[in-house]
Structures are given as structure tokens and as C-alpha cells.
């Protein structure tokens, strides 16, 4: 089984903190699972994807990591906070969420012919 390893010794302390936080968020959202904990540092844990790579969408990554986009999960709150403009913002929010949920991470990082192979592993 292929994969990538992050060699924590090569990371600055600031990056180590950010990577730990990212791993924690991905685990909390159920995208990653912990396979092995050789010690108490999450940078030394072994992780596995909890679903096929093609099932992980850009939306799920943005949602899990608190990415740069602010995606509201409560459209009613948008309407209540922004009045008439909130209707347009609510539609835009829905469309962005819908479109991002249709884009698989595998489609971005793997050539088309390798996407099918990744699901079979």
C-alpha cells in the first residue's frame, strides 16, 4: 500500500503545531483514522483514510479544516442575518457547497486512469 510520510524532524516548530492541528481536525471529522500510536505525539502516529480517496470532496476538506471559505451550514442564519441580500447569499452558499461536494480530491491529485485504481485498494 503506497502513501506519503511526513518526517517530523524536517518541520519547524510552527509547522509541527499546524500539522498536529490539521491531523486532529481530519480525525475529528472522520476522514482519517489512527492505525498506530507509537508514542503520544500525533506526528508519529500512523493514519489511514476512513473512506476511499474518491469519496473525499473539496467541501469535506474545507469543512474539516476550517479552510479559507466560510461555508455556513445553517442557511436560515444567512437569511436572518442579511435580510434580502441573505437570500442571494444563501443560494450562493448552497451552490458552492454543492459544487465542491462534487469534486473529489482524487480527481485533483491523481490522473484519471489512477483514480479507479485508488478506490480498489
N, C-alpha and C positions, 0 to 999 in steps of 0.2 A: 504494500500500500504506500503510495507516494505522499509527499507532504512537504511542508516547509518548517524549518526550525528557526526560532529566534534565539540567537546566542546572547543571553542577557548581559554578558560581560562587555559586549561592544556598545551597550546603550549608556547614555549619560543618565544621571540620577533623575533628571526631569522626565526623560523619555521612559525610564523604568516605571515611574509613577503613572504616566499616561497609559502605558501598555497594560499595567495591572488593572487600572480602572476600566479600560476597554474590554479586557478579558472577563472581568467581573460582570459588566453590563451584558455581554454576549451570553454568558452563562445564565444570568438572571432572566433574560428574555427567552431562554430555552434554545438558542441557536447552537450553543456549544455545550458539550458535556465533559466532565473531568474523568479521565481514564485512570490516571495515576497521580498520587501526591507524594513524591519522594521526600519533600520537606514542606515547611509552612509557607514558602514563597510561591505565589501563583505563576511567576515567571518560570519556575521549574516544573510545573505541573505538565502532564500530557493531556491534550484535549482531543475531542472528536466532534465532528458535526453531528447534530441530533436529527438531521434530515438530509436528503440528497442536496447537493450544491445547487442544482437547478430549481429547487423549491425555495431557495433563499432569494428574496427580491430586494431591490434597492430600497423599497419602502420599509421592509422589515429591518434592514441595516440602519437606515436613518432613524427609525423609531427606537431601535435598541440602543443606539449610541448617542441619541440627542444631537444629531448632526446639525448642520448649518440651517436647514429649513425648519421652521416651526410649523409642525403639522398638528392641527387641532383635531382631537378625536371626538370632540363634542360640538357638532355643527350648531346646535341650539345656542351654545355660548357665543358663537360668532354672531349669530343673528341678534342676540340680546345686547351684546357689547357694541355693535357697529350699525344698528338700525338698518336702513335701506341699503347702505353700502355692504352691510353684512350678508345680504342675500347673494350679492355678486362674489364676495369673498368666500362664502360657504360653497358656492358652485365651484369656484377655482380650487378651493381646498379639496373638495371631493374628487375633482378631475385629476389633480396632481397625485393624490393618494392612489386613485385607481390606476393611473398610468404607471406610476412607479412600482405598484404591486405586480404589474405585468412584465416587468423587466427582471429577468433572473441574473444573479451575479455570475452564474456560469456562462451566460451569453456574452458577458463583457470580458471575462478573463480567459475563457477557453475558445479556441477556434470551433466553428460549428460542428465539425466532424468529431471533436473530442468531447463535446457536451453530452452526447449519448453514452459514451464510454464512462464518464464520471458518474452517471446515475446508476450504472450497472455494478459499480464497485461496492 
